[in-house]
Amino acid sequence: MRQLPVVAGVPVVAAVLLATAVGCGSNGGGQAGASPPGAVTVTATPTPTVTVTPTPTPTVTVTPQTVTATPNPTVTVTTARGGNPTFTNATAVVTQYYEDITNHDYAAAWALGGKNIGGSDYNGWVKGYATTARIYLGTSSEFGSGQVRAVIYAVQTDGSTKTYEGTYTVSNGVLVAASIQQTG
């Protein structure tokens, strides 16, 4: 039996066909003395190469943002029987007192403690604010304290400003004492 030549890169079927064509096997089935058939050309069709390129995954970028909240001061006001507000914060009492005076609501300011720090004569106390056009107030106090430090700028009807400094004492939502001095 004759060995088949190995043709590199040619598929096995093509190699078998090539061997058959060149007369591999016995000589008995063909013509005696016949020359071998002419050269056989075998063309191999290459197997196509498939390249898979994955679809890129989209990139998601998340940029965190910092949000800073600035708390507003809380003033709690509850309305007692009779309609007078009760403040739970000493600074709120002093602020409301001067807001009432600026708004010429002297009765409200008197009820908020003006009667405790302004003397016993309501009408004389009101006359003391006759030339006051507007009041600007700066306050400070320790949290939960009944003591309030204040700077008061009283703008007069003639355009001048009087300045006062001192402390107020607040108890149960009303002014109970004051130590205020004119500084300018």
Backbone torsions as a table, in degrees:
resi	resn	phi	psi	omega
1	MET	NA	145.6	-174.8
2	ARG	-98.1	141.6	179.2
3	GLN	-80.8	138.9	178.2
4	LEU	-83.0	136.0	177.2
5	PRO	-72.1	145.0	178.4
6	VAL	-94.0	123.8	179.3
7	VAL	-105.6	117.6	-175.9
8	ALA	-68.3	133.6	175.4
9	GLY	82.1	0.6	-178.8
10	VAL	-105.1	132.6	179.8
11	PRO	-60.4	157.9	-175.9
12	VAL	-60.3	-40.4	-179.3
13	VAL	-61.1	-41.0	179.5
14	ALA	-66.4	-36.8	179.4
15	ALA	-66.3	-38.8	178.7
16	VAL	-65.8	-45.1	179.0
17	LEU	-62.0	-37.2	180.0
18	LEU	-66.9	-42.3	-179.9
19	ALA	-66.0	-38.2	179.7
20	THR	-66.9	-39.5	-177.1
21	ALA	-69.2	-30.4	-179.0
22	VAL	-85.9	1.7	173.1
23	GLY	89.2	38.7	177.2
24	CYS	-71.1	138.2	178.1
25	GLY	116.1	-163.3	-177.1
26	SER	-78.7	163.9	-178.7
27	ASN	-92.8	1.0	-171.6
28	GLY	-74.9	-23.9	-176.0
29	GLY	-90.5	-8.4	-177.5
30	GLY	-109.5	-173.5	179.9
31	GLN	-78.2	142.2	179.2
32	ALA	-72.6	135.5	176.8
33	GLY	73.8	7.6	180.0
34	ALA	-73.2	147.6	179.8
35	SER	-82.7	153.3	-178.7
36	PRO	-64.1	151.0	-180.0
37	PRO	-59.8	163.6	-179.5
38	GLY	-65.1	173.9	-177.3
39	ALA	-62.2	139.2	179.3
40	VAL	-108.3	131.7	177.7
41	THR	-103.7	125.5	178.0
42	VAL	-110.7	125.4	178.2
43	THR	-109.6	123.1	178.4
44	ALA	-96.1	132.1	176.6
45	THR	-90.2	119.4	-178.1
46	PRO	-65.7	146.4	175.6
47	THR	-74.4	128.8	-178.6
48	PRO	-64.4	143.1	177.2
49	THR	-96.6	127.8	179.3
50	VAL	-107.3	124.1	177.3
51	THR	-108.1	123.3	-180.0
52	VAL	-100.5	120.6	177.2
53	THR	-107.3	117.7	-178.2
54	PRO	-67.2	145.3	176.2
55	THR	-70.9	129.3	-177.9
56	PRO	-63.5	141.0	176.7
57	THR	-79.2	130.0	-179.9
58	PRO	-62.9	144.6	179.1
59	THR	-95.0	127.0	177.7
60	VAL	-107.7	125.4	179.1
61	THR	-111.0	125.0	178.3
62	VAL	-110.4	123.1	179.4
63	THR	-105.6	112.8	-179.6
64	PRO	-71.5	146.8	177.0
65	GLN	-116.2	142.8	178.0
66	THR	-99.8	126.7	177.9
67	VAL	-115.5	124.6	179.5
68	THR	-111.4	122.1	179.2
69	ALA	-96.5	133.5	175.9
70	THR	-104.5	113.3	-177.3
71	PRO	-70.3	143.0	174.8
72	ASN	-89.0	145.4	177.7
73	PRO	-63.7	144.1	-178.9
74	THR	-104.4	128.1	175.2
75	VAL	-118.8	123.5	-179.6
76	THR	-98.8	127.0	178.3
77	VAL	-124.1	126.5	174.6
78	THR	-121.0	143.4	-178.9
79	THR	-94.1	122.1	178.6
80	ALA	-86.6	170.6	175.6
81	ARG	-59.0	138.3	-178.9
82	GLY	97.4	-6.8	173.8
83	GLY	88.2	-3.7	178.9
84	ASN	-80.2	131.1	179.4
85	PRO	-72.9	147.6	174.6
86	THR	-115.3	120.1	-178.6
87	PHE	-95.1	143.0	178.9
88	THR	-102.7	3.9	-177.4
89	ASN	-126.4	126.1	-176.2
90	ALA	-60.3	-41.4	179.3
91	THR	-62.2	-37.2	178.9
92	ALA	-64.3	-35.5	179.4
93	VAL	-64.7	-48.1	-179.1
94	VAL	-64.2	-43.2	178.9
95	THR	-61.3	-45.8	179.9
96	GLN	-64.6	-37.9	178.4
97	TYR	-56.0	-50.0	-178.9
98	TYR	-75.3	-26.1	173.9
99	GLU	-67.6	-41.2	177.1
100	ASP	-61.8	-41.3	178.6
101	ILE	-65.4	-43.7	178.6
102	THR	-60.8	-36.5	180.0
103	ASN	-84.4	5.8	-178.5
104	HIS	59.0	28.3	174.6
105	ASP	-96.2	69.6	-173.5
106	TYR	-66.0	-32.3	179.2
107	ALA	-62.7	-41.8	178.8
108	ALA	-66.3	-42.1	179.0
109	ALA	-65.7	-38.5	177.6
110	TRP	-61.9	-43.9	179.6
111	ALA	-68.6	-28.3	-178.8
112	LEU	-79.8	-0.5	175.5
113	GLY	133.5	-3.1	176.0
114	GLY	-56.8	-34.4	179.0
115	LYS	-66.5	-24.6	179.5
116	ASN	-85.3	-23.7	-175.8
117	ILE	-119.7	-9.0	-174.7
118	GLY	-105.3	8.8	-179.2
119	GLY	94.1	-176.0	-175.5
120	SER	-95.9	-7.6	-176.2
121	ASP	-104.2	102.4	-178.7
122	TYR	-58.4	-48.3	-176.8
123	ASN	-63.5	-39.0	177.4
124	GLY	-66.5	-38.4	177.6
125	TRP	-62.8	-45.3	179.0
126	VAL	-62.0	-42.2	179.8
127	LYS	-61.3	-27.1	178.7
128	GLY	-65.2	-18.5	178.5
129	TYR	-105.4	12.0	-176.0
130	ALA	-59.6	-34.3	-178.5
131	THR	-101.1	10.1	179.6
132	THR	-91.0	119.0	-179.9
133	ALA	-89.1	-40.2	-175.9
134	ARG	-158.3	149.5	178.5
135	ILE	-123.2	131.0	172.9
136	TYR	-109.8	137.9	-170.7
137	LEU	-130.7	135.8	170.6
138	GLY	-120.1	129.4	-177.5
139	THR	-131.4	158.1	171.2
140	SER	-152.0	148.1	176.7
141	SER	-161.1	159.6	174.5
142	GLU	-80.9	145.4	-179.6
143	PHE	-56.7	129.2	177.8
144	GLY	80.1	-1.1	-178.7
145	SER	-85.9	150.1	175.3
146	GLY	-90.5	-0.3	179.7
147	GLN	-98.9	132.0	179.1
148	VAL	-126.8	123.8	174.3
149	ARG	-88.3	133.6	-175.5
150	ALA	-136.5	146.7	168.9
151	VAL	-120.9	125.3	-174.6
152	ILE	-117.0	128.6	175.8
153	TYR	-113.4	106.6	-177.7
154	ALA	-100.3	106.1	178.8
155	VAL	-80.1	126.3	-176.4
156	GLN	-90.2	163.1	-179.0
157	THR	-63.2	-22.5	178.0
158	ASP	-87.4	3.1	177.5
159	GLY	96.0	-13.7	178.4
160	SER	-76.2	164.7	-180.0
161	THR	-126.7	132.6	173.7
162	LYS	-105.8	139.2	-177.8
163	THR	-116.3	137.7	179.9
164	TYR	-132.6	148.9	175.8
165	GLU	-139.2	151.8	176.2
166	GLY	161.9	-162.1	-178.6
167	THR	-126.7	152.2	174.8
168	TYR	-120.9	147.6	173.8
169	THR	-114.2	128.6	-178.5
170	VAL	-118.1	135.2	176.6
171	SER	-142.3	133.1	179.7
172	ASN	53.6	36.8	173.9
173	GLY	80.0	12.7	176.3
174	VAL	-136.5	156.9	175.6
175	LEU	-72.8	130.0	179.3
176	VAL	-117.0	-18.0	179.0
177	ALA	-158.6	156.8	177.8
178	ALA	-150.7	146.7	173.6
179	SER	-134.5	92.8	-173.2
180	ILE	-122.4	135.7	178.3
181	GLN	-126.0	140.2	174.0
182	GLN	-74.5	129.4	-178.5
183	THR	-114.8	-7.7	-179.5
184	GLY	-172.7	NA	NA
